[in-house]
Amino acid sequence: MDLFAAEENTDQSDLQDIKNKLLHHPNLWRAGQLAQQGQPQTPGIPTGYKQLDGHLPGQGWPAAGLMEFMLTSAGIGELRLLVPALQQLSRNEARWLTWINPPFIPYAPALQSVGIDTSRILLIHPRTHLDTLWALERACKSGSCSIALAWLDEKKLKLKDTQRLQVAAKQGRTLTCLFRPRTALTQSSMAELRLALSHLKPGQVSVDILKRRGGWPVNNVVLPVAQTTDTDYPETAEMQHHLEVWRAFTQQGRGQAKAAGVGEATPEVLFGSLSAAEPSPPLSH
């Protein structure tokens, strides 16, 4: 009996050792670990918002990983939220700020006015969803991009696609960001950080942290995006007018735009902000 008891104790000791090794493995995320002191963490990219950094592992955006923004609509402040990170990356790293299939062309004067080096920006406009996924994965994996922003076809995006993108982002040390509609909240994803954004009032955005490494969800983190980035927020009525003019240009041509009462105005002039710009061309750069 003593022999059997000794063997049982040995087996339990071995199992405990295995359990301890698993629990301390760096790739295992444990709820509540974010708040523990002394835990080794990979430094993140500061968001520029202290009230947000305090809730994120590494005190910032993942320096190498996939994150997702869930939006009610485009232009509610998601790009302004990324402005501080874009400033840092364009100045401190000799790598590309890659935009893949954006709904609008980034407005260069506005980006320059907030300190972003536009010579680092690379625009890619794939023709199909598969081409977009291929371009995004290659950009992430290559190591030549500090950040990759992408707008994908939500109807065709699969869980395995997010898994491949997460792995590619780790391999290439790329902050990879997907902009998705609110309907994607019910979809599973391998992204290590998922945020839901809501527009509160001009210049403010509410952020719900839906998923983060080593921590529970956090709701209603209010961020003054206009104040932090020193950018004026267009009034809703003005923005709606700009969108109507843009639709007139893209759908029915310049003649129809004149009929709308805007004379010889151009989309470049009308969309002089970070949240709206001229429509994207079909060509790649």
Secondary structure, 3 states (H helix, E strand, C coil): CHHHHHHHHHHHHHHHHHHHHHHCCCCCCCCCHHHCCCCCCCCCECCCCHHHHCCCHHHCECCCEEEEEEECCCCCCHHHHHHHHHHHHHHHCCCEEEEECCCECCCHHHHHHCCCCHHHEEEECCCCHHHHHHHHHHHHHHCCEEEEEECCCHHHCCHHHHHHHHHHHHHHCCEEEEEEEHHHHHCCCCCCEEEEEEEEECCEEEEEEEEECCECCEEEEEECHHHHHCCCCCCHHHHHHHHHHHHHHHHHCHHHHHHHHHCCCCHHHHCCECCECCECCCCCC
